[in-house]
Amino acid sequence: MRSRLWDIEDGHDELSGIDDALDVLDDIGFYVHVGQLSPESAHHNFYHWIRGYYQTTRRYIRAQGKGQPKIWEYLPGLYKVTCQVERRCKGDVQSVSGLRQFLREEQSLLDENDRDLSDNS
């Protein structure tokens, strides 16, 4: 999956495995949009994943949005407002090497979860 994030046009089937994560982040974006969750709370609890997933899937989100205009409609706004909070706190915007590290960490968690599930079967 990691290699496909940089080659979005050919990786739709392979990338569809992250749709659930994007759905959850979009739900958080909706709650921020309607005022049920503050940008500061979203940043505090979820920024690591908002930034990592949004920055690495931005092209995928746009490509999917061409056929489904409402898909993940709140995620770009969530990214924007949580980045504003981050800049006030640290002035940080993630580099490409930081994104690759994020993807390695997420893949490691997935691999560990797969091992746990196969051990329990």
Secondary structure per residue as TSV (DSSP state, phi and psi in degrees):
chain	resnum	aa	ss	phi	psi
A	1	M	-	360.0	-42.0
A	2	R	G	-56.5	-45.0
A	3	S	G	-65.0	-29.2
A	4	R	G	-75.9	-20.2
A	5	L	G	-63.1	-25.2
A	6	W	G	-91.2	-8.8
A	7	D	-	-127.5	60.9
A	8	I	G	-58.9	-39.9
A	9	E	G	-60.3	-29.3
A	10	D	G	-103.0	-1.1
A	11	G	-	-112.3	22.0
A	12	H	H	-57.8	-47.1
A	13	D	H	-63.6	-43.5
A	14	E	H	-67.0	-36.0
A	15	L	H	-80.2	-14.1
A	16	S	G	-61.0	-16.2
A	17	G	G	-65.8	-18.4
A	18	I	G	-95.9	2.2
A	19	D	H	-57.5	-38.9
A	20	D	H	-62.8	-41.3
A	21	A	H	-63.9	-41.8
A	22	L	H	-66.1	-35.0
A	23	D	H	-61.2	-44.9
A	24	V	H	-63.3	-45.0
A	25	L	H	-63.9	-36.4
A	26	D	H	-65.6	-38.1
A	27	D	H	-60.6	-43.0
A	28	I	H	-61.2	-41.5
A	29	G	H	-60.7	-38.8
A	30	F	H	-62.5	-45.2
A	31	Y	H	-62.9	-35.7
A	32	V	H	-68.4	-43.8
A	33	H	H	-58.9	-41.4
A	34	V	T	-91.6	4.7
A	35	G	T	83.5	13.5
A	36	Q	S	-83.4	-15.8
A	37	L	S	-142.4	133.2
A	38	S	-	-78.3	154.2
A	39	P	H	-57.0	-36.2
A	40	E	H	-65.5	-40.4
A	41	S	H	-67.6	-42.2
A	42	A	H	-61.8	-43.0
A	43	H	H	-61.5	-50.7
A	44	H	H	-58.5	-43.1
A	45	N	H	-89.6	-27.8
A	46	F	H	-132.9	-0.9
A	47	Y	H	-57.9	-39.5
A	48	H	H	-52.2	-45.1
A	49	W	H	-81.4	-36.5
A	50	I	H	-58.8	-52.2
A	51	R	H	-63.2	-50.0
A	52	G	H	-61.2	-50.4
A	53	Y	H	-71.7	-41.0
A	54	Y	H	-66.9	-45.9
A	55	Q	H	-64.4	-35.3
A	56	T	H	-84.4	-15.0
A	57	T	H	-118.4	8.2
A	58	R	H	-52.8	-45.2
A	59	R	H	-67.2	-38.8
A	60	Y	H	-62.7	-43.1
A	61	I	H	-61.4	-45.7
A	62	R	H	-62.1	-42.7
A	63	A	H	-63.6	-42.9
A	64	Q	H	-67.7	-33.6
A	65	G	H	-67.5	-20.3
A	66	K	H	-63.3	-37.5
A	67	G	H	-95.8	-18.1
A	68	Q	-	-137.0	83.0
A	69	P	T	-58.5	-24.6
A	70	K	T	-91.7	-5.8
A	71	I	T	-66.5	129.9
A	72	W	T	51.1	41.5
A	73	E	T	-70.2	-22.0
A	74	Y	T	-96.0	-10.2
A	75	L	H	-66.4	-43.7
A	76	P	H	-59.7	-41.0
A	77	G	H	-66.0	-38.4
A	78	L	H	-62.4	-44.1
A	79	Y	H	-59.7	-45.0
A	80	K	H	-62.1	-49.1
A	81	V	H	-70.6	-33.9
A	82	T	H	-74.4	-30.3
A	83	C	H	-65.5	-36.3
A	84	Q	H	-62.3	-41.3
A	85	V	H	-64.2	-44.3
A	86	E	H	-60.9	-42.5
A	87	R	H	-63.9	-37.9
A	88	R	H	-64.4	-34.3
A	89	C	H	-82.2	-46.8
A	90	K	T	-133.5	-18.9
A	91	G	-	71.7	23.1
A	92	D	-	-96.3	132.2
A	93	V	-	-129.9	132.1
A	94	Q	-	-70.2	137.0
A	95	S	-	-83.6	169.9
A	96	V	H	-61.0	-41.9
A	97	S	H	-64.5	-35.0
A	98	G	H	-66.4	-37.7
A	99	L	H	-65.5	-41.3
A	100	R	H	-62.7	-40.3
A	101	Q	H	-62.9	-43.0
A	102	F	H	-55.9	-47.1
A	103	L	H	-64.8	-38.8
A	104	R	H	-62.2	-43.0
A	105	E	H	-63.9	-43.9
A	106	E	H	-64.5	-41.5
A	107	Q	H	-64.0	-39.4
A	108	S	H	-61.3	-42.0
A	109	L	H	-64.1	-40.8
A	110	L	H	-63.9	-43.2
A	111	D	H	-63.0	-42.3
A	112	E	H	-63.3	-42.5
A	113	N	H	-64.0	-41.5
A	114	D	H	-60.0	-42.7
A	115	R	H	-62.9	-44.5
A	116	D	H	-60.7	-42.2
A	117	L	H	-66.6	-40.0
A	118	S	H	-71.7	-30.6
A	119	D	H	-68.0	-29.2
A	120	N	T	-87.0	-3.8
A	121	S	-	-89.6	360.0
